[in-house]
Amino acid sequence: MRAFLAGARIQIRFLTAYPDSLIPFFTAPLFTIIFLLVFKHAGRQDLTPYAAIAPVFIALWWLALFNSGWTITIERWNGTLEMLVAAPSSFGAVIFGRIATTTAIGTVSFFEAWLVARLFGTPVTIHHWGAFVLTVFATLAAMAGTAVGMAALFVLARNAVTFSNSASYPFYVLGGILVPVSLLPHWVRPLSSVVFLSWSADLLRATLDAAPIHGFWPHLGMVVLLGACGYAVGLVALRVILVRVRESGELSTT
């Protein structure tokens, strides 16, 4: 817990020094406008929940992935990655604390996207507040946990930022955050079931519908399970990779 809190404090200072890391706060309203206009001109106002949820997921997942890659890159450039790895605290816990802090701050994009939707005459109403809050917390934890798993790969990458930028788009598609998974090719759909975004996106959209939510707990459990698996795999991968780079002396030059 101390390592997690230390990572959170460091990340708050980092975001204060590098506010450009919060660019999704500027793009989320723009994406909302684009998606709303697309659905309006297509005559599909019934897809408004997709337009309201998609920009939020884009912002949150980009923040989680980008900052996991940027954290590794900045530490490497500053020559402090070796000290961070050599510290007695868990490297994975520090990274998890930094990513979790960023994704938590990223919830501001909810208010941005939904304020824009209201200004465009399509207000978003949450009908199931309890389910909504639980889903948001589970999604944030799953994002941070999965991003830790990605950070293990970023340790090996020469330019982690480039990789983190390109790695976000497959998750957007497989997660069905804008285009429903049912419209994807049949051979792709099984892959969506192992992407936590697909489960959390379905749940969040369901909380905006007045109808009862069917299968809420199994869906929420899948979000938590997949996020926990991503975190566990990330921790194991980090240990293996750190042993390798320590032995080869490639930590700062990989």
C-alpha positions as CSV (number, residue, x, y, z in Angstrom):
1,M,0.0,0.0,0.0
2,R,2.9,2.4,0.8
3,A,4.3,1.8,-2.7
4,F,0.9,2.4,-4.3
5,L,0.4,5.7,-2.4
6,A,3.9,6.8,-3.2
7,G,3.2,6.2,-6.9
8,A,0.0,8.1,-6.6
9,R,1.8,11.1,-5.1
10,I,4.4,11.0,-7.8
11,Q,1.8,10.9,-10.5
12,I,0.0,14.0,-9.1
13,R,3.2,15.9,-9.2
14,F,3.9,14.6,-12.7
15,L,0.5,15.7,-14.0
16,T,1.0,19.1,-12.5
17,A,4.4,19.5,-14.2
18,Y,3.2,18.0,-17.5
19,P,-0.4,19.0,-18.0
20,D,-0.2,18.0,-21.7
21,S,-0.6,14.4,-20.4
22,L,-4.3,15.3,-19.9
23,I,-5.1,16.0,-23.5
24,P,-8.0,13.6,-23.6
25,F,-9.9,16.2,-21.5
26,F,-9.9,18.4,-24.6
27,T,-10.6,15.6,-27.1
28,A,-13.5,13.9,-25.2
29,P,-16.0,16.8,-25.9
30,L,-14.9,16.8,-29.6
31,F,-15.4,13.1,-30.0
32,T,-18.8,13.4,-28.3
33,I,-19.9,16.1,-30.8
34,I,-18.7,13.9,-33.7
35,F,-20.4,10.8,-32.6
36,L,-23.7,12.6,-31.8
37,L,-23.8,14.2,-35.2
38,V,-23.0,10.9,-36.9
39,F,-25.9,9.1,-35.2
40,K,-28.3,12.1,-35.6
41,H,-27.7,12.3,-39.4
42,A,-28.0,8.5,-39.6
43,G,-31.4,8.7,-37.8
44,R,-30.2,6.5,-35.0
45,Q,-30.9,8.6,-31.9
46,D,-31.4,5.2,-30.1
47,L,-27.6,4.9,-30.2
48,T,-27.1,8.1,-28.1
49,P,-25.7,6.0,-25.1
50,Y,-23.0,4.8,-27.4
51,A,-22.1,8.4,-28.3
52,A,-22.1,9.3,-24.6
53,I,-20.0,6.4,-23.4
54,A,-17.5,6.0,-26.2
55,P,-15.6,9.3,-25.7
56,V,-15.3,8.4,-22.0
57,F,-13.7,5.0,-22.7
58,I,-11.4,6.6,-25.3
59,A,-10.2,9.1,-22.8
60,L,-9.8,6.7,-19.9
61,W,-8.1,4.0,-21.8
62,W,-5.8,6.4,-23.6
63,L,-4.8,7.9,-20.2
64,A,-4.1,4.5,-18.7
65,L,-2.0,3.2,-21.7
66,F,-0.2,6.4,-22.5
67,N,0.8,7.1,-18.9
68,S,2.0,3.5,-18.4
69,G,4.3,4.0,-21.4
70,W,5.2,7.5,-20.6
71,T,6.1,6.6,-17.0
72,I,8.6,4.1,-18.2
73,T,10.0,6.4,-20.9
74,I,10.4,9.4,-18.6
75,E,12.1,7.3,-15.9
76,R,14.4,5.9,-18.5
77,W,15.3,9.4,-19.9
78,N,15.9,10.8,-16.5
79,G,18.1,7.9,-15.6
80,T,15.9,7.0,-12.6
81,L,14.4,3.8,-13.9
82,E,17.3,1.8,-12.4
83,M,16.8,3.3,-9.0
84,L,13.1,2.7,-9.2
85,V,13.7,-1.0,-10.1
86,A,16.4,-1.4,-7.4
87,A,14.2,0.1,-4.6
88,P,12.8,-2.4,-2.1
89,S,9.2,-1.4,-2.9
90,S,7.3,-3.3,-5.5
91,F,7.9,-1.8,-8.9
92,G,4.5,-3.0,-10.1
93,A,2.7,-1.4,-7.1
94,V,4.3,1.9,-7.9
95,I,3.3,1.8,-11.5
96,F,-0.2,0.7,-10.5
97,G,-0.5,3.6,-8.2
98,R,0.6,6.1,-10.9
99,I,-1.8,4.6,-13.5
100,A,-4.7,4.3,-11.1
101,T,-4.3,8.0,-10.1
102,T,-4.5,9.1,-13.7
103,T,-7.5,7.0,-14.6
104,A,-9.3,8.2,-11.5
105,I,-8.7,11.8,-12.6
106,G,-9.9,10.8,-16.0
107,T,-13.5,10.4,-14.8
108,V,-13.8,14.1,-15.4
109,S,-14.4,13.1,-19.0
110,F,-17.8,11.7,-18.0
111,F,-19.0,15.2,-17.1
112,E,-17.5,16.7,-20.2
113,A,-19.1,14.2,-22.6
114,W,-22.5,14.3,-21.0
115,L,-22.5,18.1,-20.7
116,V,-21.9,18.3,-24.4
117,A,-24.7,15.8,-25.0
118,R,-27.1,18.0,-23.0
119,L,-26.0,21.1,-24.9
120,F,-26.9,19.2,-28.1
121,G,-30.3,18.3,-26.8
122,T,-29.6,14.7,-26.0
123,P,-29.3,14.6,-22.2
124,V,-27.9,11.5,-20.6
125,T,-29.9,10.1,-17.7
126,I,-28.5,7.4,-15.3
127,H,-31.4,5.1,-14.2
128,H,-29.3,2.7,-12.1
129,W,-27.0,4.7,-9.9
130,G,-25.7,1.8,-7.8
131,A,-24.8,-0.3,-10.8
132,F,-23.3,2.8,-12.5
133,V,-20.9,3.5,-9.5
134,L,-19.9,-0.1,-9.1
135,T,-19.2,-0.4,-12.8
136,V,-17.1,2.7,-12.9
137,F,-15.0,1.6,-10.0
138,A,-14.5,-1.9,-11.5
139,T,-13.6,-0.4,-14.9
140,L,-11.0,2.0,-13.4
141,A,-9.4,-0.8,-11.5
142,A,-9.4,-3.1,-14.6
143,M,-7.9,-0.4,-16.7
144,A,-5.1,0.3,-14.2
145,G,-4.5,-3.4,-13.8
146,T,-4.3,-4.1,-17.5
147,A,-2.1,-1.1,-18.1
148,V,0.4,-2.6,-15.6
149,G,0.5,-5.7,-17.7
150,M,1.2,-3.5,-20.8
151,A,3.9,-1.6,-18.8
152,A,5.8,-4.9,-18.6
153,L,6.1,-4.9,-22.3
154,F,7.0,-1.2,-22.3
155,V,10.1,-2.0,-20.2
156,L,11.5,-3.9,-23.3
157,A,10.5,-1.2,-25.8
158,R,12.9,1.4,-27.0
159,N,10.0,3.9,-27.4
160,A,7.2,2.9,-25.1
161,V,5.1,6.0,-26.0
162,T,4.8,5.0,-29.6
163,F,3.7,1.5,-28.8
164,S,1.2,2.7,-26.2
165,N,-0.4,5.0,-28.7
166,S,-0.9,2.4,-31.3
167,A,-2.0,-0.3,-28.8
168,S,-5.2,1.6,-27.8
169,Y,-7.1,1.2,-31.1
170,P,-7.5,-2.6,-31.1
171,F,-9.1,-2.3,-27.6
172,Y,-11.5,0.3,-28.8
173,V,-12.7,-2.0,-31.6
174,L,-12.8,-5.2,-29.6
175,G,-14.4,-3.5,-26.7
176,G,-17.3,-2.4,-28.8
177,I,-17.3,1.1,-27.2
178,L,-18.9,2.7,-30.3
179,V,-19.7,0.0,-32.8
180,P,-21.6,-2.9,-31.1
181,V,-19.7,-6.2,-30.9
182,S,-22.6,-7.8,-32.7
183,L,-21.7,-5.9,-35.9
184,L,-18.1,-7.1,-35.9
185,P,-17.1,-10.1,-38.1
186,H,-18.0,-13.4,-36.5
187,W,-14.3,-14.5,-36.1
188,V,-13.6,-11.3,-34.1
189,R,-16.4,-11.6,-31.6
190,P,-14.8,-14.3,-29.4
191,L,-11.8,-12.0,-28.9
192,S,-14.1,-9.3,-27.5
193,S,-15.1,-11.6,-24.7
194,V,-11.6,-11.5,-23.2
195,V,-11.4,-7.7,-23.4
196,F,-12.8,-6.1,-20.2
197,L,-14.0,-3.0,-22.1
198,S,-16.7,-5.0,-23.9
199,W,-18.2,-6.1,-20.6
200,S,-17.9,-2.7,-18.9
201,A,-19.2,-0.8,-21.9
202,D,-22.3,-3.0,-22.0
203,L,-22.9,-2.4,-18.3
204,L,-22.5,1.3,-18.5
205,R,-24.9,1.6,-21.4
206,A,-27.4,-0.6,-19.5
207,T,-27.3,1.9,-16.6
208,L,-28.6,4.5,-18.9
209,D,-31.6,2.4,-19.8
210,A,-34.7,2.4,-17.6
211,A,-35.2,-1.3,-18.2
212,P,-33.8,-3.7,-15.5
213,I,-30.2,-4.8,-16.0
214,H,-30.0,-8.5,-16.7
215,G,-26.9,-10.4,-15.6
216,F,-25.4,-7.4,-13.8
217,W,-23.3,-9.3,-11.3
218,P,-21.8,-11.8,-13.8
219,H,-20.9,-9.0,-16.1
220,L,-19.3,-7.0,-13.3
221,G,-17.5,-10.1,-12.2
222,M,-16.0,-10.5,-15.7
223,V,-14.7,-6.9,-15.6
224,V,-13.1,-7.5,-12.2
225,L,-11.7,-10.9,-13.2
226,L,-10.2,-9.8,-16.5
227,G,-8.7,-6.7,-14.8
228,A,-7.2,-8.8,-12.0
229,C,-5.8,-11.3,-14.6
230,G,-4.2,-8.5,-16.5
231,Y,-2.6,-7.2,-13.3
232,A,-1.5,-10.6,-12.2
233,V,0.0,-11.4,-15.6
234,G,1.7,-8.0,-15.6
235,L,3.3,-8.6,-12.2
236,V,4.7,-12.0,-13.3
237,A,5.9,-10.6,-16.6
238,L,7.5,-7.6,-14.8
239,R,9.5,-10.0,-12.5
240,V,10.6,-12.1,-15.4
241,I,11.6,-9.1,-17.6
242,L,13.3,-7.3,-14.8
243,V,15.4,-10.3,-14.0
244,R,16.4,-10.5,-17.7
245,V,17.3,-6.8,-18.1
246,R,19.3,-6.8,-14.9
247,E,21.3,-9.8,-16.0
248,S,21.9,-8.3,-19.5
249,G,22.4,-4.7,-18.4
250,E,19.7,-3.5,-20.9
251,L,17.5,-1.7,-18.4
252,S,18.4,1.8,-19.5
253,T,19.3,1.1,-23.1
254,T,16.5,-1.3,-24.2
